[in-house]
Amino acid sequence: MKPFLLIAGDSYYPKGGVGNWIRTYATFEEAKSAVSLIQNKRTITKGKRKGEEEVVSTDYLIGETRYDWYDIVDLREWTE
């Protein structure tokens, strides 16, 4: 059994049913490594920090798809 379920979504609220399920993994670390962090940045155009970049949002890349959020659920906690 692969007890670690990776779920993710592209809007604030989860979809109903199993719509946010991505895949199960044997370990938490394996599930975590399937997720890449993408920082969306902008360049500041005015003021003392002009020319510097700042992070304005974060996305998560799983496979070829970007998501707004993700979570890893240990299914063993649900079956006890």
C-alpha positions in Angstrom: 0.0 0.0 0.0 1.1 3.5 -0.8 -0.3 5.5 2.1 0.6 9.1 1.2 -2.0 10.8 -1.0 -0.9 13.9 -2.8 -3.8 16.3 -3.4 -3.7 19.6 -5.2 -6.0 22.3 -6.6 -6.1 25.3 -8.9 -8.6 27.3 -6.9 -8.9 28.2 -3.2 -11.6 25.6 -2.5 -11.2 21.9 -3.1 -13.3 20.1 -5.7 -15.9 17.6 -4.6 -15.2 13.9 -4.5 -11.8 12.8 -5.7 -11.3 15.7 -8.1 -8.1 16.9 -6.3 -6.4 13.5 -5.9 -3.1 13.4 -7.8 -1.4 10.1 -6.8 -0.3 8.0 -3.9 3.3 7.4 -2.8 5.1 5.0 -0.5 6.8 7.7 1.6 6.1 11.3 2.6 9.4 12.3 1.1 8.6 10.7 -2.3 5.3 12.6 -2.4 7.0 15.9 -1.4 9.6 15.5 -4.1 6.8 15.3 -6.7 6.0 19.0 -6.0 8.2 21.9 -7.3 7.8 25.4 -6.0 7.4 28.2 -8.5 7.8 31.8 -7.2 6.1 34.4 -9.4 8.0 37.6 -9.3 7.7 41.2 -10.4 10.3 43.9 -10.8 9.7 47.0 -8.7 9.6 50.1 -10.9 9.5 52.9 -8.4 11.0 54.0 -5.1 14.2 53.0 -3.2 13.8 49.3 -4.3 13.5 50.1 -8.0 14.9 47.3 -10.1 14.7 44.7 -7.3 12.5 41.6 -7.7 9.8 40.6 -5.2 7.8 37.4 -4.9 4.1 38.2 -5.5 2.7 34.7 -5.4 3.7 31.0 -5.3 2.5 28.1 -7.5 3.2 24.4 -7.2 4.2 22.4 -10.2 3.2 18.7 -10.2 4.0 16.9 -13.4 3.2 19.5 -16.1 0.4 21.2 -14.2 0.5 24.3 -12.0 -1.6 24.3 -8.8 -2.4 27.0 -6.2 -2.1 24.6 -3.3 -1.3 21.1 -2.3 -1.4 18.8 0.7 -0.1 15.3 1.5 -2.5 13.1 3.4 -1.4 10.0 5.4 -4.2 7.6 4.6 -3.3 5.4 7.5 -4.7 8.1 9.9 -8.1 7.7 8.1 -8.2 3.9 8.3 -7.5 3.6 12.0 
